[in-house]
């Protein structure tokens, strides 16, 4: 199939494009810069230049390729995340999830694109409390922390637009927390360095549940979703959601670092705001059962325990 990957030079795009090519698809990567285009071409794919927020450029790019499937992987998080000002950190990503999505969908409709696959998220946005891992049938968190409300709105717009555009087969893949060589949770990544320097403490009781997924495993699930004719929302995560009190000390041990410090919730709130406290005490993981069954997919790293040892 002809596949256009918007955001082909991001962490996931760099795993996805080679896997699509290996599966025999004709792939074009959409990127904003000539250097990005050179990177896409180095994989063996074609490249087109367009800023996702430039509607005319996006329309011209999609029209020039006329793909069967468009994959929306556009994000903008190169400067890291300020947990106390979470929505500010995601401001450009939120524009790409709203304006960028609308631009890409309008261009896709005009070019006769059949299928539209988007990068969503499964983590803090899932309903807090209750079961350790949430399914797609359960609601998103109805009361997000104030500092995350704009980002939640962006996620909801992204999913709704993809799933409800006339004439388009929409798929929203809610990826868990990424890790791998090019990510914050990767060799030389910011989170790895924080753990090694004991700058990432456990906040409160550490009962917040996290799910993880390696970039390569996320890409493999995405290829399956692209090749399928099924629509809807799917959680793409490994099989081992874990409390922060479990995964953070274990990760430190894997890295050969000292055990993380522990701080009470009130102190954690001063440093990381309500977002940081909720991440360590309230959030829930993602149940991957539906994606595994629907796409006949299994993550290569079934647990972050193995992935953190061998996949960073």
VEXDREN-2710 file (C-alpha; in Angstrom, 1 decimal):
% VEXDREN-2710
k/r/px/py/pz
1/UNK/0.0/0.0/0.0
2/UNK/0.9/3.6/-0.4
3/UNK/1.4/5.0/3.2
4/UNK/2.1/8.6/4.2
5/UNK/3.7/9.0/7.6
6/UNK/3.3/12.5/9.0
7/UNK/5.9/13.0/11.7
8/UNK/8.2/10.4/10.2
9/UNK/11.3/11.6/12.0
10/UNK/9.9/11.4/15.6
11/UNK/10.8/8.6/18.0
12/UNK/8.1/6.3/16.7
13/UNK/8.4/7.3/13.1
14/UNK/12.1/6.2/13.1
15/UNK/10.9/2.7/14.0
16/UNK/7.8/2.7/11.9
17/UNK/9.1/3.8/8.5
18/UNK/11.7/0.9/8.3
19/UNK/9.1/-1.6/9.5
20/UNK/6.6/-0.5/6.8
21/UNK/9.2/-0.7/4.1
22/UNK/10.2/-4.2/5.3
23/UNK/6.6/-5.2/5.1
24/UNK/6.6/-4.2/1.4
25/UNK/4.7/-0.9/1.6
26/UNK/5.4/2.2/-0.5
27/UNK/6.2/4.8/2.2
28/UNK/6.5/8.6/2.1
29/UNK/7.5/10.5/5.2
30/UNK/6.2/14.1/5.7
31/UNK/8.6/16.3/7.6
32/UNK/9.2/20.0/8.1
33/UNK/12.8/20.3/7.2
34/UNK/15.3/19.2/4.5
35/UNK/17.5/17.5/7.2
36/UNK/14.4/15.6/8.3
37/UNK/13.7/14.6/4.7
38/UNK/17.3/13.4/4.3
39/UNK/16.8/11.2/7.3
40/UNK/13.6/9.7/5.9
41/UNK/15.3/9.0/2.6
42/UNK/18.2/7.3/4.4
43/UNK/15.7/4.6/5.4
44/UNK/14.8/4.1/1.7
45/UNK/11.5/6.0/1.8
46/UNK/10.4/9.1/-0.2
47/UNK/9.9/12.4/1.6
48/UNK/7.7/15.5/1.2
49/UNK/8.1/18.8/3.1
50/UNK/5.2/20.3/5.0
51/UNK/4.5/21.9/8.4
52/UNK/1.5/20.2/9.9
53/UNK/0.1/23.6/10.9
54/UNK/0.2/24.9/7.3
55/UNK/-3.0/23.7/5.7
56/UNK/-2.1/24.6/2.1
57/UNK/1.3/22.8/2.4
58/UNK/-0.3/19.7/4.0
59/UNK/-2.9/19.6/1.3
60/UNK/-0.2/19.9/-1.4
61/UNK/1.9/17.2/0.2
62/UNK/-1.0/14.7/0.6
63/UNK/-2.2/15.4/-3.0
64/UNK/1.3/14.8/-4.4
65/UNK/1.5/11.4/-2.7
66/UNK/-2.2/10.3/-2.9
67/UNK/-1.8/7.5/-0.3
68/UNK/-4.2/4.9/0.7
69/UNK/-3.3/5.3/4.4
70/UNK/-2.2/8.4/6.3
71/UNK/-0.5/8.0/9.7
72/UNK/-0.5/11.0/12.0
73/UNK/2.6/10.8/14.3
74/UNK/3.2/14.6/14.6
75/UNK/4.3/15.8/18.1
76/UNK/6.7/18.4/19.4
77/UNK/8.3/17.6/22.7
78/UNK/12.0/18.1/22.1
79/UNK/12.4/20.4/25.1
80/UNK/11.1/18.0/27.7
81/UNK/8.1/18.3/30.1
82/UNK/7.6/20.7/32.9
83/UNK/5.2/18.9/35.2
84/UNK/4.1/22.1/37.0
85/UNK/3.3/23.7/33.7
86/UNK/2.2/20.6/31.8
87/UNK/-0.1/22.2/29.2
88/UNK/2.6/24.8/28.4
89/UNK/5.0/21.9/27.6
90/UNK/2.4/20.4/25.3
91/UNK/1.2/23.6/23.6
92/UNK/2.7/22.8/20.2
93/UNK/1.8/19.1/20.4
94/UNK/-1.8/20.2/21.3
95/UNK/-1.9/22.4/18.2
96/UNK/-0.7/19.4/16.1
97/UNK/-3.4/17.3/17.7
98/UNK/-6.1/19.8/16.8
99/UNK/-5.2/22.1/13.9
100/UNK/-2.7/19.6/12.5
101/UNK/-5.2/16.8/12.7
102/UNK/-7.9/18.9/11.0
103/UNK/-5.4/19.9/8.2
104/UNK/-4.3/16.4/7.6
105/UNK/-7.9/15.0/7.6
106/UNK/-9.2/17.7/5.2
107/UNK/-6.3/16.9/2.9
108/UNK/-6.9/13.2/3.2
109/UNK/-10.6/13.6/2.3
110/UNK/-9.7/15.7/-0.7
111/UNK/-7.1/13.1/-1.9
112/UNK/-9.4/10.1/-1.4
113/UNK/-7.4/8.6/1.5
114/UNK/-9.1/5.4/2.8
115/UNK/-7.6/5.0/6.2
116/UNK/-6.3/7.4/8.9
117/UNK/-4.2/6.2/11.9
118/UNK/-3.4/8.6/14.7
119/UNK/-1.0/8.6/17.7
120/UNK/-2.9/9.0/20.9
121/UNK/-1.9/8.2/24.5
122/UNK/-2.7/5.9/27.4
123/UNK/-1.5/6.9/30.8
124/UNK/-2.4/9.9/33.0
125/UNK/-5.5/10.6/30.8
126/UNK/-7.1/7.3/31.8
127/UNK/-9.6/7.3/34.6
128/UNK/-7.7/7.3/38.0
129/UNK/-8.4/4.8/40.7
130/UNK/-10.0/1.4/40.5
131/UNK/-8.6/-1.4/38.3
132/UNK/-4.9/-1.5/37.8
133/UNK/-5.2/-1.3/34.0
134/UNK/-8.0/0.3/32.1
135/UNK/-9.6/-0.9/28.9
136/UNK/-10.8/1.1/25.9
137/UNK/-14.4/0.7/27.0
138/UNK/-13.7/2.7/30.2
139/UNK/-13.9/6.5/30.1
140/UNK/-11.0/8.9/30.1
141/UNK/-10.4/10.7/33.3
142/UNK/-13.4/13.0/33.8
143/UNK/-11.6/15.4/36.1
144/UNK/-8.0/15.9/34.9
145/UNK/-5.6/18.0/36.9
146/UNK/-6.1/21.6/35.9
147/UNK/-2.6/21.8/34.4
148/UNK/-3.5/19.0/32.0
149/UNK/-6.9/20.1/30.8
150/UNK/-5.8/21.6/27.5
151/UNK/-3.8/18.5/26.7
152/UNK/-6.7/16.3/27.5
153/UNK/-8.9/18.4/25.2
154/UNK/-6.3/17.9/22.5
155/UNK/-6.3/14.2/22.9
156/UNK/-10.1/14.1/22.8
157/UNK/-10.2/16.2/19.6
158/UNK/-7.6/14.0/17.9
159/UNK/-9.5/10.8/18.6
160/UNK/-12.9/12.2/17.8
161/UNK/-11.8/13.8/14.5
162/UNK/-10.1/10.6/13.4
163/UNK/-13.0/8.3/14.3
164/UNK/-15.8/10.6/13.0
165/UNK/-14.7/12.0/9.7
166/UNK/-17.0/10.9/6.8
167/UNK/-15.5/8.5/4.3
168/UNK/-12.4/7.8/6.5
169/UNK/-11.6/4.6/8.3
170/UNK/-10.3/6.0/11.6
171/UNK/-8.0/4.3/14.1
172/UNK/-6.6/5.9/17.3
173/UNK/-3.7/4.0/18.9
174/UNK/-3.2/5.0/22.5
175/UNK/0.4/4.3/23.1
176/UNK/1.7/3.8/26.6
177/UNK/4.9/5.5/27.8
178/UNK/7.6/5.1/25.1
179/UNK/11.1/3.9/25.7
180/UNK/14.0/3.0/23.4
181/UNK/17.3/4.4/22.2
182/UNK/16.0/7.7/21.0
183/UNK/13.7/8.5/23.9
184/UNK/13.8/10.1/27.3
185/UNK/13.7/6.6/28.6
186/UNK/16.7/5.5/26.6
187/UNK/20.5/5.5/26.7
188/UNK/21.5/9.1/27.4
189/UNK/17.8/10.1/27.8
190/UNK/16.7/12.7/30.4
191/UNK/14.8/10.3/32.6
192/UNK/17.7/7.8/32.6
193/UNK/20.1/10.6/33.7
194/UNK/17.7/11.7/36.4
195/UNK/17.4/8.2/37.8
196/UNK/21.2/7.7/37.7
197/UNK/21.7/11.0/39.6
198/UNK/18.9/10.3/42.1
199/UNK/16.9/13.3/40.9
200/UNK/13.7/11.3/40.3
201/UNK/12.2/10.5/43.7
202/UNK/9.3/8.3/44.5
203/UNK/6.4/10.7/45.6
204/UNK/4.0/9.6/48.2
205/UNK/3.1/5.9/48.4
206/UNK/4.1/5.3/44.8
207/UNK/0.9/3.4/43.9
208/UNK/0.4/5.2/40.6
209/UNK/0.4/2.6/37.8
210/UNK/2.4/3.1/34.6
211/UNK/2.4/1.2/31.4
212/UNK/5.3/1.2/28.9
213/UNK/6.0/0.2/25.3
214/UNK/9.2/0.0/23.3
215/UNK/9.3/2.1/20.1
216/UNK/9.8/-1.0/18.0
217/UNK/6.9/-2.8/19.5
218/UNK/4.7/0.2/19.1
219/UNK/5.7/0.4/15.5
220/UNK/4.9/-3.3/14.9
221/UNK/1.4/-2.8/16.3
222/UNK/1.0/0.3/14.1
223/UNK/1.9/-1.7/11.0
224/UNK/-0.7/-4.2/11.9
225/UNK/-3.3/-1.4/12.4
226/UNK/-2.4/0.1/9.0
227/UNK/-2.9/-3.3/7.3
228/UNK/-6.2/-4.0/9.0
229/UNK/-9.7/-2.8/8.1
230/UNK/-10.8/-2.5/11.8
231/UNK/-11.6/0.9/13.2
232/UNK/-11.7/2.3/16.7
233/UNK/-9.5/3.0/19.7
234/UNK/-6.8/0.6/20.9
235/UNK/-4.3/0.6/23.8
236/UNK/-0.8/-0.3/22.7
237/UNK/1.2/-1.3/25.8
238/UNK/3.3/-4.2/27.2
239/UNK/1.8/-6.9/29.4
240/UNK/3.1/-5.6/32.7
241/UNK/1.6/-2.4/34.1
242/UNK/3.4/-1.6/37.3
243/UNK/3.2/0.8/40.3
244/UNK/5.9/3.5/40.4
245/UNK/7.0/1.9/43.7
246/UNK/7.9/-1.2/41.7
247/UNK/9.2/0.0/38.3
248/UNK/11.3/3.0/39.5
249/UNK/13.5/1.1/42.1
250/UNK/13.8/-1.8/39.6
251/UNK/14.9/0.6/36.9
252/UNK/17.5/2.1/39.2
253/UNK/18.8/-1.3/39.9
254/UNK/19.0/-2.2/36.2
255/UNK/21.0/1.1/35.6
256/UNK/23.3/0.3/38.5
257/UNK/22.1/3.4/40.3
258/UNK/21.2/3.9/44.0
259/UNK/17.6/3.4/45.0
260/UNK/15.4/6.5/44.4
261/UNK/14.8/8.9/47.3
262/UNK/11.3/9.0/48.7
263/UNK/9.5/12.2/49.4
264/UNK/6.0/12.9/50.9
265/UNK/3.2/14.1/48.6
266/UNK/3.3/17.6/49.9
267/UNK/7.0/18.0/49.1
268/UNK/6.5/16.4/45.7
269/UNK/3.8/18.8/44.9
270/UNK/6.1/21.7/45.5
271/UNK/8.5/20.4/43.0
272/UNK/6.3/18.7/40.4
273/UNK/2.8/20.1/41.0
274/UNK/-0.4/18.1/41.1
275/UNK/0.6/16.4/37.9
276/UNK/3.7/14.9/39.4
277/UNK/1.9/13.8/42.5
278/UNK/-0.9/12.1/40.5
279/UNK/1.6/10.4/38.3
280/UNK/3.1/8.7/41.3
281/UNK/0.0/8.1/43.4
282/UNK/-3.2/8.0/41.3
283/UNK/-2.8/7.2/37.6
284/UNK/-3.6/3.7/36.1
285/UNK/-2.1/1.6/33.4
286/UNK/-3.4/0.4/30.0
287/UNK/-4.9/-3.0/29.3
288/UNK/-3.6/-4.2/25.9
289/UNK/-5.9/-7.2/25.4
290/UNK/-8.0/-5.7/22.6
291/UNK/-5.0/-4.6/20.5
292/UNK/-3.4/-8.1/20.9
293/UNK/-6.6/-9.9/19.9
294/UNK/-7.7/-7.6/17.1
295/UNK/-4.3/-7.2/15.4
296/UNK/-2.8/-10.6/16.3
297/UNK/0.0/-8.7/17.9
298/UNK/2.3/-9.4/20.8
299/UNK/5.0/-7.0/22.1
300/UNK/8.5/-8.3/21.7
301/UNK/9.3/-7.0/25.2
302/UNK/6.3/-8.4/27.1
303/UNK/7.5/-6.5/30.2
304/UNK/9.4/-3.3/30.7
305/UNK/11.7/-5.4/33.0
306/UNK/13.2/-7.1/30.0
307/UNK/12.9/-4.0/27.8
308/UNK/14.7/-1.7/30.2
309/UNK/17.6/-4.3/30.4
310/UNK/18.0/-4.9/26.7
311/UNK/16.1/-2.3/24.7
312/UNK/17.4/1.1/25.7
END
